[in-house]
């Protein structure tokens, strides 16, 4: 898992589409949102993006996790460990 992993648009879109998220149909907005978050955590298996999670925070008390995705074919493979 990484907090500083660079992400590429094509791999993010594949992950969102694999999970059936409509955000994949708005790649410009999705990538801008992911790149400007308080925190973005990624998980990779064999170099492939297997999951991601993001956080929106006020920096003091509240944290909201709007996107937590794991690629369906990697579920159960400890990619979140």
Secondary structure, DSSP 8 states (H G I E B T S, - for coil): -BSS----HHHHHHHHHHTT-GGGG-HHHHHHHHHTSSEEEEEEETTEEEEEEEEEE-SSS-EE---EEE-GGGTTS-TT-
